[in-house]
Amino acid sequence: MTNRSWLKGARSRAAIGVAVLGLLAGTTLAVTAGAGATTTSANTKYTITLIPGNTVDPFYITMHYGAIQEAKKLGVTLKWVGATQWEPSVQIPLVKSVLASKPDALVICPTDVVALFNPIDEFVKAGIPVIAVDNTLKNTSILTSAISSDNYQGGEAAADAIAKLAHDKGQVAVVSVEQGVSTTDLRQSGFAYEMKKYPDMKLVALDYDMDSATTAETQTRSILLAHPALVGIFGTNGYSVEGVGKGVDAAGMKGKVFVAGYDAEPAQVALLKQGVINILVIQNPAEEGALGVQYAYDYLIGHKSLIKKSVYLPNVVATTTNASNPKISQYFYKTSA
Amino acid sequence: MPLRLPSALTPPGTVTEGSGPEAEDTERSALLNAVDRFGDFWVLGVFVIMVLVFGLLSPSHDLFTRASWLNISQYAVEFLLLAVGQTFVIITGGIDLSDGAVLGFTGMVSGVVMQDLLSAHANSMLTTVVGFATAIFLGAGIGFVNGFLITRLRLPPTIVTLGSLTAIGAGATPLINGGNEVVNIPSQIGTIGETLIANWVYVPVLVAGVSCVVMGLVLHRTRFGLRTYAIGSNSVGARRAGISVDNHLVWVYTISGLLAGVAGMMVMANFTDASPLSGQNDELNAIAAVVIGGASLFGGRGHMLGTVVGTFIIALLVTGLVLVGVSGSWQEVATGVIVIAAVAGDQVRLRLAER
């Protein structure tokens, strides 16, 4: 999961929508879903369908881009089917309709680790291989492969990058989304664990912004007040780091307190270039999509030994200094595939 | 100014409570008067106690600093603007669940309008003005539609505004600009957000403050305010008294939407971008602030000053708990407890008043 925060908001709002509007008008899907589908065609016998977490998040758009490139290379047909929201109750009917279209393989970001098990199992029973990307299932036994970013390593990378800028000493803090979100929890533990390796550094505050950049900002300013010796703050997703960066800037501490964050959507990249954010840990959704398509193809042509059951892709670390370097900027998320 | 609370908490036109503390009522016991007075002041009391507790517990008393005031007041802006509109709505016995979603939506639409104007090489001053106007008119427009549906189709406010929340927050907003934050807006907007007046007041804080004062005067010193209370106390009675209840309610929801549009602009001024996530769940904080401030969800009661204090209690919880080193999750717990305590205290007070 990318933890683009609006996903969660959309999810809770959609839940209300399902409960209330569904009862009232039966127009819930029309209001909350807005499904989209595109096809990248090639003259082959294989059709692979990619179902993202949602269709609007640059993270998934970038994943789609990577999958398209790989599909062209391999000469397979790629279909992209998804909803505008991260919402299992919307994704499940889509998954079922994809089953009816009988693709040769399915690459999917399951929006719930449990709820998507049965719909995905239907594919497996029909002899269609399924590869999970980004998010996975709780029971991975039916999956041909599960590909995701290494969130724990991402947290470690953020810690190392702050330590480097702060010359290995000082106090640091974390502003995360909320407890119980697997991805951000891993980033946060990776960060905390890695910080212990620096004897002169200490994690002194951990706060949850409940997906609000405004809250992240005010928490950051409060942390700065309570801990004047602070040298760095890690915001564990895009919105958190935006609030953290703004808070450090507003408190007049830009350049003195280093800000590390996650993901590289246009807003975060802009702040990185301004130096409001100093470090961004960037996932590699394009590679997730490409590898998903490649594994599906390998399975279909019988090269099953080439497929790894579980893959954790390393992250890329961008800094204000290297943000314009094409070797780094190629990883910034795309807003169109 | 807290001394004005009592008279205004039982404003003219209130039917459920014919008497304020000033009223000479021999039937009322000394206990009841004491409870009533405590009820009027307890929110302010809670606020003062919280300030002292957080201030004294925080290392080197950071709460009593200029930096802390700047932080808290800036955080309060968007909730304050929403809560001001919500105060009117709740006093009429209604509720506006859509104001947080309207904040996000108006911000995004206005952001896209400004982005397009900038890419068409429009003057950035003009762009900013058009952007502000877009947000305000759009917010007012959505509020008008809410009010229209509630009054003309006789739908419950909960359902109408929940529908708006879903349709706008979950449906429309994520589709604008492909669900991405709008980054290309005039940088002057960010400058406005950062500008300090007399070194102590951010421009958005001033905007929110002026809105509070103006709308507070409207609520407590004009016929419009009087009618707002009258409708909330007894809408049938208000109708019989010749008040155009439906038109009045449309105005009240329009005001709420308009202020959500202003809040959208203030959030944009803070971050110099428009985010589809802005305002998410803000309606809950706004409603909580109004209720903590002494308004009754059954209508007829509430006060602008109470709303301001309620908003600052919520803002203080967020910053105060961080200052004393308590994990942020407790902030939600504390807000919930205070809301329930506020409503419970209110009920006890009403029950005593009925004796």
Boltz contact constraints between the chains, C-beta under 6 A:
constraints:
  - contact:
      token1: [A, 5]
      token2: [B, 277]
      max_distance: 6.0
  - contact:
      token1: [A, 6]
      token2: [B, 276]
      max_distance: 6.0
  - contact:
      token1: [A, 6]
      token2: [B, 277]
      max_distance: 6.0
  - contact:
      token1: [A, 9]
      token2: [B, 277]
      max_distance: 6.0
  - contact:
      token1: [A, 9]
      token2: [B, 280]
      max_distance: 6.0
  - contact:
      token1: [A, 10]
      token2: [B, 170]
      max_distance: 6.0
  - contact:
      token1: [A, 10]
      token2: [B, 174]
      max_distance: 6.0
  - contact:
      token1: [A, 13]
      token2: [B, 166]
      max_distance: 6.0
  - contact:
      token1: [A, 13]
      token2: [B, 169]
      max_distance: 6.0
  - contact:
      token1: [A, 13]
      token2: [B, 170]
      max_distance: 6.0
  - contact:
      token1: [A, 14]
      token2: [B, 170]
      max_distance: 6.0
  - contact:
      token1: [A, 16]
      token2: [B, 166]
      max_distance: 6.0
  - contact:
      token1: [A, 17]
      token2: [B, 166]
      max_distance: 6.0
  - contact:
      token1: [A, 17]
      token2: [B, 170]
      max_distance: 6.0
  - contact:
      token1: [A, 20]
      token2: [B, 162]
      max_distance: 6.0
  - contact:
      token1: [A, 21]
      token2: [B, 166]
      max_distance: 6.0
  - contact:
      token1: [A, 31]
      token2: [B, 167]
      max_distance: 6.0
  - contact:
      token1: [A, 31]
      token2: [B, 171]
      max_distance: 6.0
  - contact:
      token1: [A, 32]
      token2: [B, 170]
      max_distance: 6.0
  - contact:
      token1: [A, 32]
      token2: [B, 171]
      max_distance: 6.0
  - contact:
      token1: [A, 56]
      token2: [B, 174]
      max_distance: 6.0
  - contact:
      token1: [A, 56]
      token2: [B, 178]
      max_distance: 6.0
  - contact:
      token1: [A, 56]
      token2: [B, 179]
      max_distance: 6.0
  - contact:
      token1: [A, 84]
      token2: [B, 174]
      max_distance: 6.0
  - contact:
      token1: [A, 207]
      token2: [B, 322]
      max_distance: 6.0
  - contact:
      token1: [A, 207]
      token2: [B, 328]
      max_distance: 6.0
  - contact:
      token1: [A, 208]
      token2: [B, 328]
      max_distance: 6.0
  - contact:
      token1: [A, 208]
      token2: [B, 329]
      max_distance: 6.0
  - contact:
      token1: [A, 218]
      token2: [B, 71]
      max_distance: 6.0
  - contact:
      token1: [A, 218]
      token2: [B, 75]
      max_distance: 6.0
  - contact:
      token1: [A, 218]
      token2: [B, 318]
      max_distance: 6.0
  - contact:
      token1: [A, 218]
      token2: [B, 319]
      max_distance: 6.0
  - contact:
      token1: [A, 219]
      token2: [B, 322]
      max_distance: 6.0
  - contact:
      token1: [A, 221]
      token2: [B, 71]
      max_distance: 6.0
  - contact:
      token1: [A, 222]
      token2: [B, 319]
      max_distance: 6.0
  - contact:
      token1: [A, 222]
      token2: [B, 322]
      max_distance: 6.0
  - contact:
      token1: [A, 222]
      token2: [B, 323]
      max_distance: 6.0
  - contact:
      token1: [A, 223]
      token2: [B, 322]
      max_distance: 6.0
  - contact:
      token1: [A, 225]
      token2: [B, 62]
      max_distance: 6.0
  - contact:
      token1: [A, 225]
      token2: [B, 67]
      max_distance: 6.0
  - contact:
      token1: [A, 225]
      token2: [B, 68]
      max_distance: 6.0
  - contact:
      token1: [A, 226]
      token2: [B, 59]
      max_distance: 6.0
  - contact:
      token1: [A, 226]
      token2: [B, 62]
      max_distance: 6.0
  - contact:
      token1: [A, 226]
      token2: [B, 323]
      max_distance: 6.0
  - contact:
      token1: [A, 239]
      token2: [B, 277]
      max_distance: 6.0
  - contact:
      token1: [A, 246]
      token2: [B, 271]
      max_distance: 6.0
  - contact:
      token1: [A, 266]
      token2: [B, 183]
      max_distance: 6.0
  - contact:
      token1: [A, 267]
      token2: [B, 181]
      max_distance: 6.0
  - contact:
      token1: [A, 267]
      token2: [B, 183]
      max_distance: 6.0
  - contact:
      token1: [A, 267]
      token2: [B, 273]
      max_distance: 6.0
  - contact:
      token1: [A, 270]
      token2: [B, 183]
      max_distance: 6.0
  - contact:
      token1: [A, 335]
      token2: [B, 178]
      max_distance: 6.0
  - contact:
      token1: [A, 335]
      token2: [B, 180]
      max_distance: 6.0
